Amino acid sequence: MEGEFKHLVLVKFKEGAAVGEILKGMENLVTEIEAVKSFEWGQEMEGPEMLTQGFTHAFLMTFENKEAHTAFTAHPKHVEFSATFSAAIEKIVLLDFPAIRAKPPPSA
Amino acid sequence: MEGEFKHLVLVKFKEGAAVGEILKGMENLVTEIEAVKSFEWGQEMEGPEMLTQGFTHAFLMTFENKEAHTAFTAHPKHVEFSATFSAAIEKIVLLDFPAIRAKPPPSA
């Protein structure tokens, strides 16, 4: 089953980065931009470096389709936030992909 | 809002790896193991290496809570599959984290 379009970002923040502020900024961003259907994030706390590769945060945005993702990417508020975000990170992995729902949640 | 527990895996497969078989195996695995609440995955097709770091596939499993994730990790079928999976990958990032739902889907 073809699902929505996902924007997945893994980062390691720079030492001393204002992580709390950035997280707040990201929450504001996705709330303000309607194209973002849902947003979840999390912080890895325990994994060994061998598996996490030093990445500490994962951000997952869901869009209804690829066009909504494109609209988000081009949104002035996203462009502005990206500059702040980029300055705060030591490394990043970014994957954009159409999501395949191999096992839909029980409620779906 | 505190959400479920996530198991996120990014990989780059080895050249010549039987990717189709592995994907099938993973779908079977998550279907068979009840602890997995939902499973989505996707393949990045277009992103620049600078952003994808060469990772091509993202796998995202959702669990009701951390205990369900622990049960999954310890499940004999997972242990067996992990051996096959590990042999097929060139690199991996694995993050396990409690998900924060900053913007729940409209239907929620």
gemmi code that builds the backbone of each chain (N, CA, C; Angstrom):
import gemmi

chains = {
    "A": [
        ("MET", (0.841, -1.200, 0.000), (0.000, 0.000, 0.000), (0.875, 1.249, 0.000)),
        ("GLU", (0.652, 2.113, -0.962), (1.423, 3.359, -1.057), (0.877, 4.342, -0.037)),
        ("GLY", (1.752, 4.907, 0.756), (1.295, 5.839, 1.778), (1.666, 7.264, 1.453)),
        ("GLU", (1.922, 8.007, 2.499), (2.256, 9.408, 2.327), (3.732, 9.595, 1.971)),
        ("PHE", (4.132, 10.848, 1.945), (5.526, 11.175, 1.658), (6.209, 11.590, 2.962)),
        ("LYS", (7.406, 11.058, 3.182), (8.101, 11.304, 4.441), (9.363, 12.139, 4.241)),
        ("HIS", (9.618, 12.964, 5.233), (10.832, 13.775, 5.289), (11.502, 13.415, 6.605)),
        ("LEU", (12.602, 12.691, 6.499), (13.267, 12.151, 7.681), (14.639, 12.785, 7.847)),
        ("VAL", (14.881, 13.314, 9.029), (16.145, 14.005, 9.294), (16.762, 13.463, 10.576)),
        ("LEU", (18.006, 13.031, 10.474), (18.764, 12.614, 11.653), (19.897, 13.604, 11.834)),
        ("VAL", (20.102, 14.045, 13.052), (21.197, 14.987, 13.271), (21.975, 14.697, 14.539)),
        ("LYS", (23.186, 15.201, 14.500), (23.973, 15.362, 15.718), (24.206, 16.861, 15.840)),
        ("PHE", (23.793, 17.433, 16.953), (23.972, 18.875, 17.140), (25.412, 19.192, 17.532)),
        ("LYS", (25.808, 20.411, 17.200), (27.117, 20.886, 17.633), (27.119, 21.034, 19.148)),
        ("GLU", (28.286, 20.866, 19.728), (28.429, 21.114, 21.160), (28.028, 22.571, 21.429)),
        ("GLY", (27.188, 22.761, 22.432), (26.786, 24.120, 22.791), (25.639, 24.682, 21.971)),
        ("ALA", (25.130, 23.906, 21.025), (23.989, 24.376, 20.224), (22.775, 24.580, 21.128)),
        ("ALA", (21.965, 25.559, 20.783), (20.759, 25.855, 21.569), (19.650, 24.900, 21.148)),
        ("VAL", (19.804, 23.644, 21.542), (18.911, 22.582, 21.076), (17.449, 22.843, 21.446)),
        ("GLY", (17.228, 23.279, 22.669), (15.856, 23.552, 23.113), (15.163, 24.574, 22.228)),
        ("GLU", (15.889, 25.623, 21.919), (15.333, 26.674, 21.052), (15.031, 26.149, 19.651)),
        ("ILE", (15.939, 25.342, 19.163), (15.764, 24.795, 17.814), (14.559, 23.860, 17.756)),
        ("LEU", (14.409, 23.051, 18.794), (13.260, 22.147, 18.832), (11.956, 22.937, 18.870)),
        ("LYS", (11.959, 24.002, 19.664), (10.780, 24.864, 19.759), (10.503, 25.497, 18.382)),
        ("GLY", (11.569, 25.951, 17.738), (11.422, 26.560, 16.414), (10.854, 25.585, 15.398)),
        ("MET", (11.289, 24.334, 15.506), (10.793, 23.335, 14.570), (9.317, 23.022, 14.823)),
        ("GLU", (8.961, 22.950, 16.081), (7.546, 22.711, 16.407), (6.671, 23.844, 15.883)),
        ("ASN", (7.154, 25.067, 16.057), (6.401, 26.214, 15.533), (6.271, 26.116, 14.013)),
        ("LEU", (7.385, 25.781, 13.389), (7.415, 25.690, 11.925), (6.361, 24.718, 11.390)),
        ("VAL", (6.365, 23.515, 11.920), (5.437, 22.507, 11.387), (3.988, 22.813, 11.755)),
        ("THR", (3.811, 23.528, 12.854), (2.450, 23.917, 13.232), (1.932, 24.988, 12.282)),
        ("GLU", (2.825, 25.908, 11.924), (2.424, 27.031, 11.063), (2.214, 26.626, 9.604)),
        ("ILE", (2.993, 25.660, 9.160), (2.900, 25.281, 7.741), (1.902, 24.135, 7.578)),
        ("GLU", (0.820, 24.445, 6.915), (-0.284, 23.505, 6.817), (0.076, 22.243, 6.031)),
        ("ALA", (1.015, 22.389, 5.104), (1.407, 21.250, 4.260), (1.935, 20.069, 5.082)),
        ("VAL", (2.431, 20.351, 6.289), (2.921, 19.269, 7.147), (1.725, 18.582, 7.803)),
        ("LYS", (1.524, 17.314, 7.431), (0.356, 16.586, 7.949), (0.559, 16.157, 9.403)),
        ("SER", (1.750, 15.638, 9.676), (2.058, 15.283, 11.055), (3.556, 15.343, 11.269)),
        ("PHE", (3.934, 15.441, 12.526), (5.347, 15.593, 12.874), (5.614, 14.868, 14.178)),
        ("GLU", (6.610, 14.009, 14.129), (7.052, 13.308, 15.322), (8.560, 13.416, 15.399)),
        ("TRP", (9.067, 13.443, 16.596), (10.518, 13.456, 16.734), (10.897, 12.728, 18.010)),
        ("GLY", (12.165, 12.465, 18.136), (12.609, 11.781, 19.334), (14.096, 11.891, 19.513)),
        ("GLN", (14.488, 11.629, 20.736), (15.904, 11.696, 21.079), (16.379, 10.334, 21.543)),
        ("GLU", (17.397, 9.866, 20.874), (18.013, 8.586, 21.238), (18.822, 8.801, 22.514)),
        ("MET", (18.650, 7.932, 23.463), (19.303, 8.141, 24.757), (20.350, 7.082, 25.090)),
        ("GLU", (20.197, 5.910, 24.539), (20.957, 4.783, 25.095), (21.827, 4.016, 24.109)),
        ("GLY", (21.539, 4.188, 22.829), (22.179, 3.322, 21.847), (23.693, 3.476, 21.780)),
        ("PRO", (24.374, 2.381, 21.470), (25.833, 2.445, 21.316), (26.218, 3.225, 20.058)),
        ("GLU", (27.295, 3.955, 20.153), (27.819, 4.776, 19.047), (27.941, 3.965, 17.752)),
        ("MET", (28.278, 2.703, 17.898), (28.435, 1.820, 16.735), (27.141, 1.755, 15.923)),
        ("LEU", (26.003, 1.875, 16.604), (24.713, 1.809, 15.915), (24.118, 3.185, 15.629)),
        ("THR", (24.298, 4.124, 16.541), (23.713, 5.454, 16.333), (24.595, 6.314, 15.446)),
        ("GLN", (25.854, 5.962, 15.296), (26.835, 6.758, 14.547), (26.920, 8.174, 15.097)),
        ("GLY", (26.545, 8.331, 16.351), (26.628, 9.651, 16.973), (25.385, 10.504, 16.787)),
        ("PHE", (24.447, 10.046, 15.975), (23.205, 10.812, 15.777), (22.364, 10.730, 17.052)),
        ("THR", (21.773, 11.852, 17.411), (21.042, 11.906, 18.674), (19.552, 12.198, 18.499)),
        ("HIS", (19.204, 12.869, 17.413), (17.812, 13.273, 17.217), (17.291, 12.810, 15.862)),
        ("ALA", (16.045, 12.373, 15.864), (15.370, 12.015, 14.611), (14.110, 12.859, 14.496)),
        ("PHE", (13.897, 13.410, 13.317), (12.715, 14.228, 13.039), (12.000, 13.622, 11.844)),
        ("LEU", (10.732, 13.381, 12.007), (9.970, 12.734, 10.943), (8.713, 13.536, 10.623)),
        ("MET", (8.699, 14.081, 9.425), (7.516, 14.813, 8.985), (6.794, 13.997, 7.924)),
        ("THR", (5.468, 14.034, 8.003), (4.643, 13.292, 7.065), (3.808, 14.266, 6.245)),
        ("PHE", (3.774, 14.013, 4.960), (3.006, 14.839, 4.024), (2.012, 13.956, 3.279)),
        ("GLU", (0.928, 14.569, 2.867), (-0.094, 13.822, 2.153), (0.468, 13.235, 0.861)),
        ("ASN", (1.350, 13.997, 0.224), (1.959, 13.532, -1.020), (3.235, 14.337, -1.276)),
        ("LYS", (3.902, 14.010, -2.359), (5.178, 14.643, -2.649), (5.024, 16.145, -2.904)),
        ("GLU", (3.918, 16.531, -3.489), (3.684, 17.946, -3.797), (3.625, 18.769, -2.506)),
        ("ALA", (2.982, 18.216, -1.489), (2.910, 18.925, -0.206), (4.304, 19.088, 0.386)),
        ("HIS", (5.129, 18.063, 0.210), (6.506, 18.147, 0.695), (7.278, 19.236, -0.044)),
        ("THR", (7.076, 19.307, -1.342), (7.741, 20.331, -2.155), (7.308, 21.729, -1.705)),
        ("ALA", (6.020, 21.869, -1.429), (5.496, 23.160, -0.957), (6.138, 23.554, 0.372)),
        ("PHE", (6.309, 22.571, 1.238), (6.944, 22.809, 2.534), (8.394, 23.262, 2.352)),
        ("THR", (9.110, 22.545, 1.502), (10.524, 22.845, 1.275), (10.717, 24.269, 0.774)),
        ("ALA", (9.803, 24.709, -0.080), (9.920, 26.033, -0.688), (9.338, 27.143, 0.188)),
        ("HIS", (8.660, 26.776, 1.257), (8.005, 27.779, 2.109), (9.057, 28.710, 2.744)),
        ("PRO", (8.832, 30.024, 2.675), (9.809, 30.977, 3.224), (10.186, 30.701, 4.681)),
        ("LYS", (9.222, 30.270, 5.482), (9.529, 29.983, 6.888), (10.443, 28.770, 7.030)),
        ("HIS", (10.283, 27.818, 6.111), (11.175, 26.666, 6.131), (12.579, 27.055, 5.699)),
        ("VAL", (12.645, 27.879, 4.687), (13.948, 28.336, 4.190), (14.686, 29.079, 5.303)),
        ("GLU", (13.957, 29.933, 6.002), (14.537, 30.714, 7.095), (15.003, 29.791, 8.226)),
        ("PHE", (14.139, 28.854, 8.592), (14.486, 27.948, 9.687), (15.682, 27.064, 9.321)),
        ("SER", (15.741, 26.648, 8.081), (16.828, 25.766, 7.637), (18.196, 26.386, 7.858)),
        ("ALA", (18.269, 27.691, 7.680), (19.552, 28.373, 7.866), (19.998, 28.283, 9.326)),
        ("THR", (19.072, 28.538, 10.251), (19.352, 28.430, 11.683), (19.733, 26.999, 12.046)),
        ("PHE", (18.939, 26.089, 11.511), (19.130, 24.667, 11.808), (20.503, 24.180, 11.335)),
        ("SER", (20.821, 24.515, 10.109), (22.090, 24.068, 9.516), (23.287, 24.545, 10.317)),
        ("ALA", (23.168, 25.761, 10.863), (24.280, 26.334, 11.620), (24.512, 25.605, 12.943)),
        ("ALA", (23.493, 24.867, 13.393), (23.561, 24.247, 14.720), (23.973, 22.781, 14.700)),
        ("ILE", (24.099, 22.220, 13.514), (24.339, 20.779, 13.463), (25.756, 20.411, 13.040)),
        ("GLU", (26.204, 19.341, 13.643), (27.533, 18.830, 13.313), (27.444, 17.875, 12.132)),
        ("LYS", (26.417, 17.033, 12.137), (26.197, 16.185, 10.962), (24.730, 15.839, 10.799)),
        ("ILE", (24.408, 15.411, 9.597), (23.014, 15.212, 9.232), (22.879, 14.076, 8.222)),
        ("VAL", (21.776, 13.362, 8.323), (21.325, 12.490, 7.234), (19.896, 12.894, 6.939)),
        ("LEU", (19.590, 13.053, 5.684), (18.266, 13.507, 5.286), (17.750, 12.592, 4.181)),
        ("LEU", (16.608, 11.973, 4.447), (16.003, 11.095, 3.438), (14.557, 11.525, 3.187)),
        ("ASP", (14.215, 11.662, 1.935), (12.841, 11.973, 1.525), (12.342, 10.798, 0.698)),
        ("PHE", (11.182, 10.289, 1.035), (10.727, 9.092, 0.320), (9.224, 8.877, 0.460)),
        ("PRO", (8.639, 8.275, -0.566), (7.236, 7.854, -0.445), (7.193, 6.661, 0.511)),
        ("ALA", (6.331, 6.733, 1.497), (6.291, 5.691, 2.519), (5.419, 4.528, 2.081)),
        ("ILE", (5.950, 3.341, 2.282), (5.182, 2.125, 2.053), (4.708, 1.642, 3.410)),
        ("ARG", (3.417, 1.507, 3.569), (2.881, 1.006, 4.834), (2.698, -0.486, 4.744)),
        ("ALA", (3.701, -1.212, 5.249), (3.639, -2.663, 5.161), (2.766, -3.238, 6.264)),
        ("LYS", (2.693, -2.546, 7.360), (1.805, -2.978, 8.463), (1.126, -1.734, 9.019)),
        ("PRO", (-0.077, -1.463, 8.556), (-0.789, -0.266, 9.031), (-1.134, -0.420, 10.500)),
        ("PRO", (-1.211, 0.698, 11.222), (-1.607, 0.629, 12.622), (-2.992, 0.006, 12.758)),
        ("PRO", (-3.255, -0.681, 13.879), (-4.521, -1.386, 14.106), (-5.739, -0.482, 13.917)),
        ("SER", (-5.570, 0.798, 14.234), (-6.697, 1.720, 14.178), (-7.003, 2.173, 12.751)),
        ("ALA", (-6.074, 1.923, 11.814), (-6.253, 2.458, 10.456), (-7.273, 1.652, 9.663)),
    ],
    "B": [
        ("MET", (3.065, 15.858, 23.802), (2.379, 14.583, 24.013), (3.336, 13.419, 23.764)),
        ("GLU", (3.452, 12.561, 24.727), (4.327, 11.394, 24.622), (3.636, 10.349, 23.761)),
        ("GLY", (4.344, 9.873, 22.737), (3.729, 8.914, 21.834), (4.277, 7.526, 22.051)),
        ("GLU", (4.317, 6.787, 20.972), (4.793, 5.430, 21.060), (6.328, 5.377, 21.027)),
        ("PHE", (6.833, 4.162, 20.947), (8.274, 3.971, 20.883), (8.643, 3.606, 19.444)),
        ("LYS", (9.700, 4.232, 18.944), (10.093, 4.038, 17.548), (11.430, 3.314, 17.415)),
        ("HIS", (11.509, 2.519, 16.380), (12.744, 1.814, 16.023), (13.033, 2.218, 14.579)),
        ("LEU", (14.053, 3.047, 14.421), (14.360, 3.633, 13.112), (15.697, 3.116, 12.601)),
        ("VAL", (15.681, 2.601, 11.399), (16.890, 2.024, 10.823), (17.124, 2.606, 9.437)),
        ("LEU", (18.300, 3.149, 9.232), (18.717, 3.620, 7.905), (19.853, 2.736, 7.440)),
        ("VAL", (19.778, 2.306, 6.198), (20.854, 1.454, 5.705), (21.266, 1.795, 4.281)),
        ("LYS", (22.491, 1.397, 4.012), (22.962, 1.295, 2.639), (23.296, -0.173, 2.453)),
        ("PHE", (22.667, -0.800, 1.467), (22.932, -2.216, 1.237), (24.250, -2.415, 0.491)),
        ("LYS", (24.825, -3.563, 0.705), (26.029, -3.935, -0.042), (25.669, -4.107, -1.509)),
        ("GLU", (26.619, -3.848, -2.349), (26.430, -4.087, -3.776), (26.110, -5.583, -3.961)),
        ("GLY", (25.070, -5.858, -4.726), (24.710, -7.249, -4.985), (23.860, -7.900, -3.915)),
        ("ALA", (23.538, -7.154, -2.863), (22.688, -7.718, -1.806), (21.302, -8.044, -2.378)),
        ("ALA", (20.698, -9.104, -1.852), (19.362, -9.514, -2.324), (18.314, -8.654, -1.632)),
        ("VAL", (18.254, -7.394, -2.045), (17.414, -6.402, -1.361), (15.934, -6.806, -1.353)),
        ("GLY", (15.452, -7.276, -2.500), (14.047, -7.678, -2.588), (13.686, -8.744, -1.576)),
        ("GLU", (14.563, -9.732, -1.454), (14.331, -10.817, -0.491), (14.347, -10.312, 0.939)),
        ("ILE", (15.273, -9.410, 1.204), (15.391, -8.867, 2.557), (14.157, -8.043, 2.916)),
        ("LEU", (13.678, -7.262, 1.969), (12.473, -6.466, 2.211), (11.277, -7.371, 2.488)),
        ("LYS", (11.197, -8.438, 1.715), (10.120, -9.414, 1.912), (10.237, -10.044, 3.300)),
        ("GLY", (11.469, -10.389, 3.658), (11.713, -10.989, 4.971), (11.326, -10.052, 6.100)),
        ("MET", (11.600, -8.770, 5.899), (11.268, -7.810, 6.936), (9.757, -7.637, 7.061)),
        ("GLU", (9.086, -7.615, 5.930), (7.622, -7.503, 5.976), (7.013, -8.708, 6.687)),
        ("ASN", (7.539, -9.884, 6.380), (7.053, -11.082, 7.066), (7.281, -10.984, 8.568)),
        ("LEU", (8.465, -10.533, 8.907), (8.857, -10.432, 10.313), (7.890, -9.554, 11.108)),
        ("VAL", (7.656, -8.359, 10.593), (6.806, -7.425, 11.349), (5.346, -7.875, 11.363)),
        ("THR", (4.967, -8.613, 10.329), (3.599, -9.132, 10.296), (3.431, -10.238, 11.338)),
        ("GLU", (4.467, -11.062, 11.443), (4.404, -12.206, 12.370), (4.514, -11.806, 13.840)),
        ("ILE", (5.285, -10.768, 14.093), (5.511, -10.391, 15.495), (4.493, -9.335, 15.910)),
        ("GLU", (3.642, -9.734, 16.824), (2.515, -8.889, 17.206), (2.945, -7.597, 17.893)),
        ("ALA", (4.103, -7.644, 18.547), (4.583, -6.459, 19.279), (4.779, -5.252, 18.368)),
        ("VAL", (4.982, -5.494, 17.061), (5.142, -4.384, 16.124), (3.767, -3.819, 15.795)),
        ("LYS", (3.535, -2.586, 16.201), (2.219, -1.969, 16.011), (2.017, -1.531, 14.566)),
        ("SER", (3.041, -0.912, 14.007), (2.971, -0.544, 12.600), (4.371, -0.470, 12.017)),
        ("PHE", (4.434, -0.548, 10.704), (5.728, -0.579, 10.020), (5.605, 0.152, 8.696)),
        ("GLU", (6.489, 1.094, 8.503), (6.561, 1.822, 7.243), (8.007, 1.849, 6.795)),
        ("TRP", (8.187, 1.851, 5.515), (9.555, 1.971, 5.025), (9.531, 2.712, 3.688)),
        ("GLY", (10.703, 3.098, 3.271), (10.776, 3.797, 2.008), (12.186, 3.812, 1.461)),
        ("GLN", (12.238, 4.117, 0.181), (13.528, 4.163, -0.499), (13.744, 5.565, -1.053)),
        ("GLU", (14.838, 6.140, -0.634), (15.234, 7.460, -1.132), (15.718, 7.298, -2.568)),
        ("MET", (15.235, 8.154, -3.449), (15.569, 7.978, -4.855), (16.400, 9.115, -5.438)),
        ("GLU", (16.274, 10.286, -4.858), (16.771, 11.466, -5.556), (17.792, 12.305, -4.807)),
        ("GLY", (17.860, 12.116, -3.510), (18.636, 13.045, -2.689), (20.120, 13.042, -3.010)),
        ("PRO", (20.759, 14.193, -2.855), (22.203, 14.270, -3.079), (22.964, 13.544, -1.961)),
        ("GLU", (24.046, 12.927, -2.335), (24.895, 12.167, -1.395), (25.260, 12.992, -0.159)),
        ("MET", (25.437, 14.283, -0.363), (25.792, 15.179, 0.741), (24.732, 15.140, 1.848)),
        ("LEU", (23.503, 14.891, 1.450), (22.411, 14.854, 2.429), (22.027, 13.435, 2.831)),
        ("THR", (22.066, 12.527, 1.890), (21.666, 11.150, 2.224), (22.817, 10.368, 2.856)),
        ("GLN", (24.027, 10.847, 2.690), (25.235, 10.148, 3.160), (25.301, 8.733, 2.584)),
        ("GLY", (24.658, 8.528, 1.466), (24.698, 7.219, 0.824), (23.625, 6.252, 1.309)),
        ("PHE", (22.874, 6.652, 2.345), (21.805, 5.771, 2.827), (20.668, 5.748, 1.809)),
        ("THR", (20.112, 4.578, 1.587), (19.091, 4.447, 0.543), (17.731, 4.009, 1.084)),
        ("HIS", (17.726, 3.337, 2.220), (16.471, 2.812, 2.747), (16.263, 3.239, 4.201)),
        ("ALA", (15.016, 3.563, 4.510), (14.638, 3.868, 5.894), (13.530, 2.914, 6.308)),
        ("PHE", (13.669, 2.366, 7.500), (12.668, 1.447, 8.046), (12.219, 1.997, 9.397)),
        ("LEU", (10.934, 2.122, 9.546), (10.417, 2.711, 10.779), (9.353, 1.804, 11.385)),
        ("MET", (9.679, 1.269, 12.542), (8.712, 0.435, 13.260), (8.204, 1.194, 14.468)),
        ("THR", (6.922, 1.038, 14.716), (6.289, 1.718, 15.847), (5.764, 0.681, 16.825)),
        ("PHE", (6.039, 0.951, 18.094), (5.596, 0.063, 19.175), (4.747, 0.851, 20.157)),
        ("GLU", (3.856, 0.152, 20.816), (2.975, 0.823, 21.786), (3.800, 1.470, 22.891)),
        ("ASN", (4.871, 0.814, 23.277), (5.737, 1.330, 24.339), (7.100, 0.645, 24.247)),
        ("LYS", (7.981, 1.047, 25.134), (9.343, 0.526, 25.098), (9.394, -0.979, 25.365)),
        ("GLU", (8.499, -1.444, 26.200), (8.474, -2.871, 26.553), (8.174, -3.717, 25.306)),
        ("ALA", (7.260, -3.231, 24.479), (6.931, -3.964, 23.252), (8.142, -4.002, 22.326)),
        ("HIS", (8.898, -2.913, 22.306), (10.114, -2.882, 21.488), (11.140, -3.889, 22.005)),
        ("THR", (11.273, -3.944, 23.318), (12.210, -4.893, 23.923), (11.806, -6.327, 23.581)),
        ("ALA", (10.502, -6.603, 23.631), (9.997, -7.937, 23.295), (10.320, -8.286, 21.841)),
        ("PHE", (10.183, -7.302, 20.968), (10.499, -7.495, 19.551), (11.978, -7.823, 19.365)),
        ("THR", (12.809, -7.016, 20.021), (14.258, -7.183, 19.883), (14.708, -8.579, 20.316)),
        ("ALA", (14.060, -9.074, 21.353), (14.452, -10.370, 21.901), (13.783, -11.549, 21.192)),
        ("HIS", (12.814, -11.271, 20.333), (12.061, -12.335, 19.664), (12.997, -13.164, 18.762)),
        ("PRO", (12.910, -14.506, 18.882), (13.817, -15.372, 18.098), (13.788, -15.066, 16.602)),
        ("LYS", (12.623, -14.743, 16.065), (12.552, -14.447, 14.623), (13.288, -13.159, 14.274)),
        ("HIS", (13.276, -12.217, 15.208), (14.025, -10.979, 14.980), (15.521, -11.247, 15.034)),
        ("VAL", (15.913, -12.040, 16.001), (17.332, -12.369, 16.153), (17.837, -13.065, 14.884)),
        ("GLU", (17.023, -13.991, 14.386), (17.396, -14.734, 13.180), (17.480, -13.795, 11.973)),
        ("PHE", (16.474, -12.931, 11.852), (16.449, -12.009, 10.709), (17.609, -11.019, 10.762)),
        ("SER", (17.938, -10.577, 11.960), (19.010, -9.595, 12.123), (20.336, -10.093, 11.565)),
        ("ALA", (20.576, -11.381, 11.713), (21.827, -11.954, 11.213), (21.885, -11.834, 9.686)),
        ("THR", (20.773, -12.188, 9.022), (20.683, -12.079, 7.565), (20.826, -10.627, 7.133)),
        ("PHE", (20.120, -9.764, 7.856), (20.098, -8.342, 7.535), (21.503, -7.739, 7.662)),
        ("SER", (22.150, -8.030, 8.765), (23.473, -7.465, 9.028), (24.476, -7.844, 7.951)),
        ("ALA", (24.325, -9.056, 7.440), (25.262, -9.544, 6.432), (25.090, -8.813, 5.099)),
        ("ALA", (23.945, -8.174, 4.907), (23.626, -7.569, 3.614), (23.901, -6.069, 3.551)),
        ("ILE", (24.255, -5.490, 4.678), (24.377, -4.032, 4.694), (25.812, -3.538, 4.747)),
        ("GLU", (26.004, -2.423, 4.069), (27.327, -1.798, 4.059), (27.460, -0.841, 5.234)),
        ("LYS", (26.368, -0.080, 5.487), (26.374, 0.754, 6.692), (24.968, 0.963, 7.219)),
        ("ILE", (24.924, 1.361, 8.469), (23.642, 1.446, 9.170), (23.666, 2.567, 10.199)),
        ("VAL", (22.516, 3.185, 10.385), (22.276, 4.024, 11.559), (21.005, 3.490, 12.185)),
        ("LEU", (21.028, 3.314, 13.477), (19.886, 2.749, 14.180), (19.584, 3.621, 15.387)),
        ("LEU", (18.368, 4.145, 15.436), (17.952, 4.969, 16.575), (16.660, 4.411, 17.163)),
        ("ASP", (16.644, 4.256, 18.468), (15.441, 3.834, 19.192), (15.068, 4.957, 20.132)),
        ("PHE", (13.825, 5.378, 20.085), (13.463, 6.529, 20.920), (11.953, 6.602, 21.155)),
        ("PRO", (11.592, 7.172, 22.304), (10.179, 7.465, 22.543), (9.782, 8.624, 21.641)),
        ("ALA", (8.708, 8.475, 20.905), (8.312, 9.497, 19.939), (7.486, 10.585, 20.597)),
        ("ILE", (7.837, 11.808, 20.278), (7.049, 12.958, 20.703), (6.210, 13.383, 19.509)),
        ("ARG", (4.910, 13.394, 19.679), (4.033, 13.825, 18.589), (3.749, 15.302, 18.731)),
        ("ALA", (4.517, 16.111, 18.011), (4.348, 17.548, 18.135), (3.183, 18.029, 17.282)),
        ("LYS", (2.911, 17.299, 16.226), (1.742, 17.631, 15.394), (1.063, 16.324, 15.010)),
        ("PRO", (0.035, 15.960, 15.755), (-0.645, 14.694, 15.464), (-1.373, 14.788, 14.131)),
        ("PRO", (-1.527, 13.660, 13.447), (-2.265, 13.679, 12.184), (-3.692, 14.167, 12.402)),
        ("PRO", (-4.269, 14.819, 11.393), (-5.614, 15.396, 11.505), (-6.663, 14.404, 11.981)),
        ("SER", (-6.482, 13.142, 11.587), (-7.480, 12.124, 11.914), (-7.375, 11.656, 13.357)),
        ("ALA", (-6.270, 11.993, 14.034), (-6.056, 11.478, 15.396), (-6.908, 12.224, 16.423)),
    ],
}
model = gemmi.Model(1)
for chain_id, residues in chains.items():
    chain = gemmi.Chain(chain_id)
    for i, (resn, *xyz) in enumerate(residues, 1):
        res = gemmi.Residue()
        res.name, res.seqid = resn, gemmi.SeqId(i, " ")
        for name, pos in zip(("N", "CA", "C"), xyz):
            atom = gemmi.Atom()
            atom.name, atom.element = name, gemmi.Element(name[0])
            atom.pos, atom.b_iso = gemmi.Position(*pos), 0.0
            res.add_atom(atom)
        chain.add_residue(res)
    model.add_chain(chain)
structure = gemmi.Structure()
structure.add_model(model)
structure.setup_entities()
